Amino acid sequence: MRIATYDDNRIGIVTVAETVVDITDLLEQFNPLSPADLLPDLISNFSALRPAIEERVAAGGGTPLASVRLRSPLVRPTKIICLIGNYREGTDRPLQILDIFFKSPEGIVGDGDTVILPPHDATIFHHEAEIAVIIGQESKDVPQDEAMERVFGYTVYNDVSERGTGRAGIASFLGKSNDTFAGFGPWIVTRDELPDDQLYSLNITVDVNGERRQDYSTADMERPIAELISYISGVTTLHPGDVICCGTNHQGLGSMQEGDAVTAAISGIGAFTLHVHDPLGRTWERGIDAAMAQRVRDMAAQAPAQRGASA
């Protein structure tokens, strides 16, 4: 299924006929306190709700997809957990120690929303398209061979990044958690729609104003999703609706600046677009940031010496 949040934070199923079938009323039995509770309620009770959802979709009808306003499929997850790196960047480096940070849910935006570049002394603002994993069950200390059973589904993530702030020049929390810097869309694709054996052959792209920037495969991912879930759940309990963002390949990053339309897409999931507004009207060189790409390749080649032994 493709599960969308739309209009005034309603929940719907996007059908093959490109309509949206509203299922919000099916969630009212859980007495949600706010729109932020709807998706976790759906995820937590999905197996029980699925027959009723499928019956409603089979009945037909719905609203044309083009007539609704898609929102971020995630309203307020308790955790957005992000990987730094996690792609080999075209090198044959040994496995590296996992590097992880939290991103603020205050930054969540969705299809058609606007990223506001803050008036910080940044060297540049980058797009970073990634696959995001939505957790389906409470998970703590999950063995790796059981981890995929904890996955509810997947969505597209644009990890908007401010460079020149944060630790050691690497944009982590300080450069990542500005409001509007966490783009998700266009919907959630449930795990059964994207089988495990297809996860590492997906194509991830970013187009800025129609110009191709990022274009890479999940085949380059360094640590698989099951390992990420197992490792992270050994540190903190994961709850339904929590998100793990699996990192990006930095070889096609480029600037985001005033007036840009930035479309992130993943094959098998979908695409969504963010617009960019910079009150200061700053400009950077357009196109792919070749210096950034080379710097990351150099870091990858030197990583064992810089970041410790492989794990």
RAUR-V484082 format. One record per run of one state. SS is the DSSP state (H for helix, E for strand, - for the rest). FROM is the first residue (numbers start at 1). TO is the last residue. Records with the same first field share a line. If there is no record, write none. Layout:
SS=FROM-TO ; FROM-TO
This chain:
-=1-1 ; 7-9 ; 15-18 ; 23-23 ; 31-35 ; 45-45 ; 59-62 ; 68-69 ; 71-79 ; 84-86 ; 88-99 ; 103-104 ; 110-113 ; 118-123 ; 127-128 ; 136-138 ; 140-143 ; 160-160 ; 164-166 ; 170-172 ; 177-181 ; 194-195 ; 202-202 ; 209-210 ; 222-224 ; 234-237 ; 239-242 ; 246-249 ; 253-253 ; 256-260 ; 267-269 ; 279-287 ; 289-289 ; 308-311
E=2-6 ; 10-14 ; 19-22 ; 63-64 ; 70-70 ; 80-83 ; 87-87 ; 100-102 ; 108-109 ; 114-117 ; 124-126 ; 129-135 ; 139-139 ; 151-159 ; 161-163 ; 182-190 ; 203-208 ; 211-217 ; 221-221 ; 238-238 ; 243-245 ; 254-255 ; 261-266 ; 270-278 ; 288-288
H=24-30 ; 36-44 ; 46-58 ; 65-67 ; 105-107 ; 144-150 ; 167-169 ; 173-176 ; 191-193 ; 196-201 ; 218-220 ; 225-233 ; 250-252 ; 290-307
